[in-house]
Amino acid sequence: MNAASTPLIELDGIRKSYNLGRPNEAEVLHGVSFTLDTGEFAALIGPSGSGKSTLLNIIGLLEPMTAGSYRIQGEQVSGLDDAGLTLRRRAALGFVFQFHHLLPAFTALENVTLPALMRDGSVSAAQREHARAVLAAMGLGEAMAKRPGELSGGMQQRVAIARALVMQPPLVLADEPTGNLDRASSDEVFALMRRMHAELKTSFLVVTHDPRLAERCDRIIELVDGRVESDERPVKTPA
């Protein structure tokens, strides 16, 4: 299989159980399988308790699976140790959460350069300039020196998206990125993610409860009771 045909991520029979070997053992993912190709913008939907956040944590290398196979860009990651998982996560993945998790004492620019600081131990002039460019692309050119408490909720989430994109990961995982915003801010943030996807060719996997936003994705994967219930590509209505 050549690089062009290798899926960006490949999940095969992913299972996740908690309290293994105990009377209250519970399996929350029951053999989840799908692939995501480079450049896709997909939604992961499903009712509360269906396993979406658990699955996203496994894809994000934040939580181990109990059984199954998971490959990122063709590399099997299930056998990596903690150091290997950290390196793979930093190289391949960006994260956006419902709550922005920005450091309140840091400016917008400092928050966006944080991934470089964590990876390299310092931030180079080139990395800082790149972070400025990403923030400017987000429409935050005038907000770089402001701290999170000085920004609106929508602006805070745009900073969080800039932080996720700044290291140019092939995949961004977004867990309810608009769940804490009003409708207008949600639409603005989602449109920004779509624009960044188009411009940077970064893949996105977005967990959302908002059917309006899911329908704007190129693909909708529905998880029900820990299983893939459907995997569809919405028919786009001509403007």
Residue frames as qw, qx, qy, qz and C-alpha x, y, z in Angstrom:
[[0.000, 0.889, 0.458, 0.000, 0.00, 0.00, 0.00],
 [0.447, 0.334, -0.025, 0.830, 1.55, 3.30, -1.04],
 [0.142, -0.234, -0.414, 0.868, 1.40, 6.54, 0.92],
 [0.275, -0.047, -0.264, -0.923, -1.27, 8.01, -1.34],
 [0.626, -0.254, -0.588, -0.446, -3.69, 5.14, -0.60],
 [0.409, -0.146, -0.753, 0.494, -2.91, 4.77, 3.11],
 [0.309, -0.811, -0.427, -0.254, -5.76, 6.09, 5.29],
 [0.002, -0.683, 0.344, -0.644, -4.89, 8.89, 7.66],
 [0.376, -0.293, 0.733, -0.485, -6.35, 6.85, 10.51],
 [0.627, 0.009, -0.691, -0.358, -7.62, 3.27, 10.45],
 [0.477, -0.273, 0.611, -0.570, -9.70, 1.78, 13.27],
 [0.614, 0.075, -0.721, -0.312, -10.40, -1.94, 13.20],
 [0.706, -0.339, -0.622, -0.021, -12.52, -3.65, 15.86],
 [0.098, 0.393, -0.462, 0.789, -11.89, -1.08, 18.58],
 [0.620, -0.554, -0.546, -0.103, -13.24, -2.20, 21.95],
 [0.072, 0.451, -0.449, 0.768, -13.12, -0.36, 25.26],
 [0.659, -0.512, -0.546, -0.072, -14.06, -1.75, 28.65],
 [0.125, -0.643, 0.406, -0.637, -13.87, -0.22, 32.09],
 [0.625, -0.415, 0.505, -0.427, -13.37, -2.06, 35.40],
 [0.672, 0.315, -0.644, -0.188, -11.87, -5.10, 33.67],
 [0.479, 0.062, -0.841, 0.245, -12.24, -8.32, 35.64],
 [0.133, 0.020, 0.592, -0.795, -14.61, -6.78, 38.16],
 [0.221, 0.469, 0.841, -0.157, -18.30, -7.51, 38.70],
 [0.248, 0.818, 0.272, -0.443, -19.14, -4.06, 37.33],
 [0.350, -0.194, 0.585, 0.705, -17.06, -4.46, 34.15],
 [0.471, 0.725, 0.362, -0.350, -18.67, -2.53, 31.31],
 [0.481, 0.069, 0.533, 0.692, -17.82, -2.47, 27.61],
 [0.189, 0.729, 0.229, -0.617, -18.62, 0.91, 26.06],
 [0.395, 0.604, -0.450, -0.526, -17.19, 0.41, 22.56],
 [0.804, 0.037, 0.581, -0.123, -18.09, -2.80, 20.74],
 [0.650, 0.116, 0.604, 0.447, -15.84, -3.31, 17.73],
 [0.263, 0.883, 0.091, -0.379, -15.76, 0.14, 16.12],
 [0.614, -0.025, 0.516, 0.597, -14.21, 0.15, 12.65],
 [0.437, 0.870, 0.229, -0.003, -13.77, 2.93, 10.09],
 [0.622, -0.003, 0.139, 0.771, -11.06, 4.82, 8.23],
 [0.084, 0.936, 0.149, -0.307, -10.54, 8.54, 7.73],
 [0.725, 0.370, 0.205, 0.543, -8.64, 9.74, 4.69],
 [0.357, -0.255, -0.001, 0.899, -6.40, 12.76, 4.36],
 [0.060, -0.083, -0.288, -0.952, -8.42, 15.91, 3.73],
 [0.313, -0.517, -0.755, -0.254, -11.76, 14.67, 5.09],
 [0.199, -0.229, 0.330, -0.894, -14.05, 16.80, 7.26],
 [0.489, -0.267, -0.808, -0.194, -16.22, 14.35, 9.19],
 [0.478, -0.467, 0.238, -0.705, -18.77, 14.60, 11.99],
 [0.332, -0.058, -0.921, 0.195, -19.07, 12.02, 14.77],
 [0.476, -0.318, 0.030, -0.819, -22.60, 12.08, 16.14],
 [0.526, -0.202, -0.826, 0.007, -24.76, 10.01, 18.47],
 [0.532, -0.743, -0.240, -0.327, -26.81, 10.21, 21.66],
 [0.226, -0.712, 0.535, -0.394, -25.24, 10.92, 25.04],
 [0.698, -0.328, 0.607, -0.194, -23.55, 7.81, 26.38],
 [0.893, 0.431, 0.000, -0.130, -22.94, 6.32, 22.94],
 [0.847, -0.231, 0.214, 0.429, -19.16, 6.37, 23.40],
 [0.480, 0.829, 0.055, 0.282, -18.23, 9.38, 21.24],
 [0.146, -0.910, 0.351, -0.168, -15.89, 11.05, 23.72],
 [0.779, -0.371, 0.496, 0.095, -14.30, 7.72, 24.67],
 [0.808, 0.401, 0.314, 0.296, -13.65, 6.97, 21.00],
 [0.288, 0.912, -0.090, 0.276, -12.23, 10.44, 20.42],
 [0.454, -0.777, 0.433, -0.054, -9.90, 9.97, 23.40],
 [0.848, -0.077, 0.476, 0.218, -8.67, 6.69, 21.92],
 [0.636, 0.669, 0.190, 0.333, -8.14, 8.28, 18.50],
 [0.032, 0.939, -0.187, 0.287, -6.33, 11.15, 20.26],
 [0.685, 0.199, -0.570, 0.408, -4.01, 8.69, 22.07],
 [0.240, -0.533, 0.359, -0.728, -5.28, 10.01, 25.39],
 [0.737, -0.202, 0.465, -0.448, -6.83, 6.71, 26.49],
 [0.044, -0.279, 0.925, 0.253, -5.88, 3.10, 25.67],
 [0.757, 0.019, -0.316, -0.572, -8.24, 0.74, 23.91],
 [0.736, -0.295, 0.560, -0.241, -8.98, -2.69, 25.35],
 [0.650, 0.067, 0.702, 0.284, -8.81, -4.54, 22.02],
 [0.543, 0.799, 0.250, -0.059, -8.55, -3.83, 18.32],
 [0.648, 0.046, 0.245, 0.720, -6.13, -2.22, 15.90],
 [0.089, 0.959, 0.165, -0.211, -5.43, 1.48, 15.41],
 [0.662, 0.080, 0.252, 0.701, -3.09, 2.91, 12.79],
 [0.074, 0.911, 0.057, -0.402, -2.10, 6.51, 12.14],
 [0.365, 0.782, -0.419, -0.284, -0.66, 7.06, 8.65],
 [0.821, 0.287, -0.489, -0.067, -0.09, 3.31, 8.43],
 [0.232, 0.379, -0.746, 0.495, 1.74, 3.03, 11.77],
 [0.657, -0.460, -0.593, -0.073, 0.31, 0.69, 14.40],
 [0.040, -0.626, 0.328, -0.706, 0.15, 2.76, 17.59],
 [0.804, -0.486, -0.151, -0.309, -1.30, 0.26, 20.06],
 [0.898, -0.139, -0.234, 0.347, 2.14, -1.05, 21.00],
 [0.310, 0.626, -0.218, 0.681, 3.79, 2.32, 21.64],
 [0.470, -0.366, -0.562, 0.574, 4.95, 3.23, 25.14],
 [0.087, -0.865, -0.371, 0.327, 3.97, 6.51, 26.81],
 [0.228, -0.588, 0.293, 0.718, 6.89, 8.41, 25.29],
 [0.206, 0.079, 0.763, 0.608, 6.09, 7.05, 21.83],
 [0.050, 0.711, 0.699, 0.058, 2.42, 7.94, 22.20],
 [0.143, -0.820, -0.139, 0.537, 3.32, 11.48, 23.22],
 [0.212, -0.373, 0.515, 0.742, 5.60, 11.94, 20.20],
 [0.142, 0.319, 0.820, 0.454, 2.97, 10.53, 17.83],
 [0.023, -0.797, -0.572, 0.193, 0.24, 12.69, 19.35],
 [0.147, -0.750, 0.051, 0.643, 2.29, 15.86, 19.00],
 [0.195, -0.231, 0.650, 0.697, 3.26, 15.04, 15.42],
 [0.004, 0.256, 0.845, 0.470, -0.12, 13.97, 14.08],
 [0.217, -0.660, -0.715, -0.077, -2.92, 15.47, 16.16],
 [0.024, -0.237, 0.183, -0.954, -4.40, 18.78, 17.20],
 [0.202, -0.469, -0.836, 0.199, -7.21, 19.13, 19.73],
 [0.214, -0.301, -0.014, -0.929, -10.15, 21.50, 20.21],
 [0.161, -0.305, -0.886, 0.309, -12.52, 21.02, 23.15],
 [0.145, -0.780, -0.564, -0.230, -15.90, 22.40, 24.20],
 [0.353, -0.919, -0.010, 0.174, -14.15, 24.54, 26.80],
 [0.506, 0.818, -0.248, 0.116, -11.16, 26.29, 25.32],
 [0.879, -0.349, -0.017, 0.325, -8.64, 25.32, 28.05],
 [0.414, 0.711, -0.155, 0.547, -6.58, 28.45, 27.38],
 [0.567, -0.256, -0.441, 0.647, -4.14, 29.46, 30.10],
 [0.072, -0.921, -0.382, -0.022, -5.67, 32.58, 31.68],
 [0.392, -0.778, 0.129, 0.473, -2.34, 34.24, 32.47],
 [0.475, -0.076, 0.570, 0.666, -1.07, 33.84, 28.90],
 [0.328, 0.492, -0.134, -0.795, -1.89, 36.13, 25.98],
 [0.851, 0.415, 0.148, -0.287, -3.58, 34.76, 22.88],
 [0.534, 0.682, -0.499, 0.003, -0.20, 34.60, 21.15],
 [0.140, -0.492, 0.811, -0.285, 1.44, 32.85, 24.10],
 [0.752, 0.046, 0.541, -0.373, -1.36, 30.29, 24.21],
 [0.821, 0.536, -0.051, -0.187, -0.95, 29.55, 20.52],
 [0.393, 0.662, -0.623, 0.137, 2.82, 29.10, 20.84],
 [0.639, -0.465, 0.517, -0.330, 2.37, 26.71, 23.77],
 [0.981, 0.142, 0.126, -0.032, 2.55, 23.51, 21.64],
 [0.615, 0.636, -0.324, 0.335, 5.96, 24.60, 20.31],
 [0.204, -0.689, 0.520, -0.463, 7.12, 25.38, 23.83],
 [0.843, -0.260, 0.383, -0.272, 5.99, 21.96, 25.07],
 [0.944, 0.315, 0.020, 0.092, 7.64, 20.13, 22.19],
 [0.642, 0.556, -0.206, 0.486, 10.89, 22.05, 21.89],
 [0.603, -0.440, -0.346, 0.568, 11.35, 23.68, 25.30],
 [0.120, -0.488, 0.007, 0.865, 11.43, 27.14, 23.75],
 [0.505, 0.743, 0.431, -0.082, 9.72, 29.15, 21.01],
 [0.513, -0.028, 0.336, 0.790, 11.81, 30.31, 18.06],
 [0.138, 0.435, -0.040, -0.889, 11.28, 33.59, 16.26],
 [0.256, 0.049, -0.730, -0.631, 10.02, 31.66, 13.23],
 [0.210, -0.380, -0.899, 0.062, 7.51, 29.73, 15.35],
 [0.010, -0.540, -0.438, 0.719, 6.29, 32.93, 16.97],
 [0.194, 0.325, -0.325, -0.867, 5.86, 34.56, 13.56],
 [0.253, -0.133, -0.875, -0.391, 3.95, 31.53, 12.29],
 [0.128, -0.488, -0.779, 0.372, 1.65, 31.71, 15.33],
 [0.099, 0.476, 0.101, -0.868, 1.00, 35.38, 14.53],
 [0.246, 0.146, -0.623, -0.728, 0.08, 34.43, 10.97],
 [0.226, -0.306, -0.921, -0.084, -2.33, 31.72, 12.14],
 [0.051, -0.548, -0.569, 0.611, -4.01, 34.12, 14.57],
 [0.153, 0.385, -0.192, -0.890, -4.30, 36.73, 11.85],
 [0.244, -0.047, -0.816, -0.522, -5.94, 34.14, 9.58],
 [0.204, -0.462, -0.842, 0.190, -8.47, 33.61, 12.38],
 [0.085, -0.773, -0.296, -0.554, -9.31, 37.31, 12.37],
 [0.646, -0.708, -0.216, 0.187, -7.50, 37.83, 15.67],
 [0.589, 0.429, -0.102, 0.677, -4.74, 40.15, 14.52],
 [0.117, -0.673, 0.143, -0.716, -5.80, 42.81, 17.01],
 [0.778, -0.532, 0.012, -0.333, -6.21, 40.35, 19.90],
 [0.781, 0.258, -0.500, 0.273, -2.78, 38.72, 20.07],
 [0.221, 0.335, -0.559, 0.726, -1.74, 40.57, 23.22],
 [0.591, -0.378, 0.092, -0.706, -5.04, 40.03, 25.01],
 [0.114, -0.156, 0.939, -0.286, -5.63, 37.37, 27.65],
 [0.145, -0.310, -0.902, -0.263, -8.56, 34.93, 27.44],
 [0.088, -0.590, -0.649, 0.473, -10.61, 36.87, 29.99],
 [0.076, 0.520, -0.060, -0.849, -10.56, 39.88, 27.68],
 [0.170, 0.109, -0.738, -0.644, -12.02, 37.92, 24.75],
 [0.744, 0.013, 0.035, -0.667, -15.55, 36.82, 23.87],
 [0.787, -0.105, 0.596, -0.122, -16.44, 33.12, 23.92],
 [0.812, 0.567, 0.137, 0.013, -16.23, 32.90, 20.15],
 [0.284, 0.846, -0.426, 0.150, -12.84, 34.60, 20.10],
 [0.505, -0.527, 0.665, -0.158, -11.54, 32.29, 22.84],
 [0.864, 0.140, 0.482, -0.035, -12.54, 29.28, 20.75],
 [0.639, 0.759, -0.104, 0.075, -10.84, 30.76, 17.68],
 [0.079, -0.772, 0.614, -0.147, -7.64, 31.04, 19.71],
 [0.714, -0.226, 0.649, -0.134, -8.08, 27.38, 20.70],
 [0.846, 0.483, 0.225, 0.005, -8.46, 26.41, 17.03],
 [0.344, 0.856, -0.368, 0.118, -5.33, 28.40, 16.16],
 [0.395, -0.595, 0.683, -0.151, -3.47, 26.52, 18.90],
 [0.846, 0.074, 0.521, -0.087, -4.67, 23.19, 17.44],
 [0.747, 0.648, 0.127, 0.081, -3.50, 24.14, 13.93],
 [0.027, -0.937, 0.330, 0.108, -0.24, 25.93, 14.67],
 [0.441, -0.464, 0.742, 0.199, 1.95, 22.80, 14.51],
 [0.519, 0.402, -0.486, -0.577, 0.27, 21.84, 11.21],
 [0.457, -0.094, 0.871, -0.153, -1.03, 18.42, 12.30],
 [0.148, -0.036, -0.797, -0.585, -2.63, 16.22, 9.62],
 [0.389, -0.504, -0.733, -0.239, -5.70, 15.69, 11.85],
 [0.162, -0.262, 0.372, -0.875, -7.64, 17.93, 14.25],
 [0.326, -0.401, -0.855, 0.033, -10.00, 16.28, 16.74],
 [0.181, -0.278, 0.111, -0.937, -12.74, 18.60, 17.95],
 [0.231, -0.353, -0.886, 0.195, -14.99, 17.52, 20.85],
 [0.079, -0.829, -0.551, 0.058, -18.15, 19.69, 20.85],
 [0.444, 0.024, -0.001, 0.896, -16.14, 22.78, 19.78],
 [0.153, -0.365, -0.201, -0.896, -19.29, 24.92, 19.57],
 [0.466, -0.455, -0.759, -0.013, -21.19, 23.35, 22.46],
 [0.352, -0.532, -0.433, 0.638, -20.56, 26.27, 24.81],
 [0.091, -0.123, 0.212, 0.965, -21.41, 29.00, 22.27],
 [0.486, 0.515, 0.363, -0.606, -24.59, 30.73, 21.13],
 [0.749, 0.472, 0.460, 0.065, -25.91, 30.00, 17.64],
 [0.380, 0.919, -0.107, -0.001, -24.25, 32.96, 15.92],
 [0.212, -0.750, 0.626, 0.034, -20.86, 32.23, 17.50],
 [0.749, -0.043, 0.661, 0.029, -21.27, 28.51, 16.73],
 [0.705, 0.660, 0.255, 0.053, -21.85, 29.26, 13.06],
 [0.162, 0.931, -0.326, 0.011, -18.87, 31.61, 12.99],
 [0.433, -0.566, 0.702, 0.024, -16.50, 29.10, 14.62],
 [0.783, 0.175, 0.596, 0.041, -17.70, 26.23, 12.44],
 [0.582, 0.810, 0.065, 0.023, -17.30, 28.31, 9.27],
 [0.053, -0.857, 0.512, 0.017, -13.77, 29.13, 10.37],
 [0.628, -0.277, 0.725, 0.054, -12.93, 25.44, 10.82],
 [0.758, 0.495, 0.422, 0.047, -14.29, 24.72, 7.35],
 [0.353, 0.919, -0.173, 0.006, -12.19, 27.54, 5.88],
 [0.281, -0.701, 0.655, 0.028, -9.03, 26.31, 7.62],
 [0.765, 0.046, 0.642, 0.030, -9.79, 22.81, 6.36],
 [0.672, 0.707, 0.217, 0.048, -10.07, 24.10, 2.80],
 [0.192, 0.928, -0.314, 0.058, -6.96, 26.27, 2.97],
 [0.256, -0.653, 0.706, -0.096, -4.65, 23.96, 4.93],
 [0.724, 0.163, -0.619, -0.258, -6.00, 20.56, 3.77],
 [0.100, -0.252, 0.820, -0.503, -6.07, 19.51, 7.41],
 [0.455, -0.309, -0.791, -0.267, -8.47, 16.69, 8.22],
 [0.326, -0.287, 0.400, -0.807, -11.11, 17.26, 10.91],
 [0.419, -0.325, -0.845, -0.073, -13.14, 14.82, 13.01],
 [0.194, -0.291, 0.209, -0.914, -15.78, 16.81, 14.88],
 [0.174, -0.391, -0.878, 0.215, -18.02, 15.50, 17.66],
 [0.196, -0.095, 0.015, -0.976, -21.24, 17.50, 17.70],
 [0.190, 0.408, 0.832, -0.325, -24.79, 17.31, 19.01],
 [0.290, 0.586, 0.060, -0.754, -25.88, 20.03, 16.57],
 [0.675, 0.352, 0.631, 0.151, -27.56, 18.45, 13.50],
 [0.361, 0.922, 0.039, -0.133, -27.23, 21.74, 11.58],
 [0.096, -0.794, 0.571, 0.184, -23.47, 21.58, 11.87],
 [0.619, -0.121, 0.767, 0.118, -23.26, 17.85, 11.20],
 [0.656, 0.615, 0.438, -0.005, -25.10, 18.34, 7.90],
 [0.255, 0.934, -0.222, -0.116, -22.40, 20.82, 6.84],
 [0.442, -0.522, 0.703, 0.195, -19.73, 18.13, 7.14],
 [0.439, 0.416, -0.645, -0.467, -18.66, 15.98, 4.20],
 [0.566, -0.024, -0.823, -0.037, -19.31, 12.77, 6.12],
 [0.550, -0.475, 0.268, -0.632, -21.41, 11.80, 9.15],
 [0.468, 0.072, -0.869, 0.145, -20.43, 8.81, 11.31],
 [0.606, -0.494, 0.023, -0.623, -23.15, 7.91, 13.81],
 [0.269, 0.171, -0.881, 0.350, -22.28, 6.01, 16.97],
 [0.688, -0.378, -0.063, -0.616, -25.12, 4.30, 18.89],
 [0.891, -0.390, 0.173, -0.153, -24.54, 2.12, 21.96],
 [0.488, -0.599, 0.582, 0.256, -20.83, 1.87, 21.21],
 [0.620, 0.175, 0.676, 0.359, -21.25, 0.73, 17.61],
 [0.046, 0.233, -0.374, -0.897, -21.15, 2.48, 14.23],
 [0.486, 0.473, 0.633, -0.373, -24.83, 2.73, 13.31],
 [0.601, 0.740, 0.287, 0.094, -24.32, 4.58, 10.03],
 [0.427, -0.439, 0.318, 0.724, -21.59, 6.20, 7.96],
 [0.454, 0.710, 0.519, 0.141, -22.95, 8.53, 5.30],
 [0.289, -0.089, 0.189, 0.934, -22.05, 11.45, 3.09],
 [0.271, 0.654, 0.464, -0.533, -24.83, 14.08, 3.05],
 [0.442, 0.534, 0.515, 0.504, -26.17, 15.11, -0.33],
 [0.192, -0.364, -0.080, 0.908, -25.25, 18.77, -0.79],
 [0.328, 0.782, 0.525, -0.072, -28.05, 20.97, -2.03],
 [0.461, 0.348, 0.206, 0.790, -26.89, 23.41, -4.74],
 [0.117, -0.423, -0.302, 0.846, -26.88, 27.04, -3.60]]
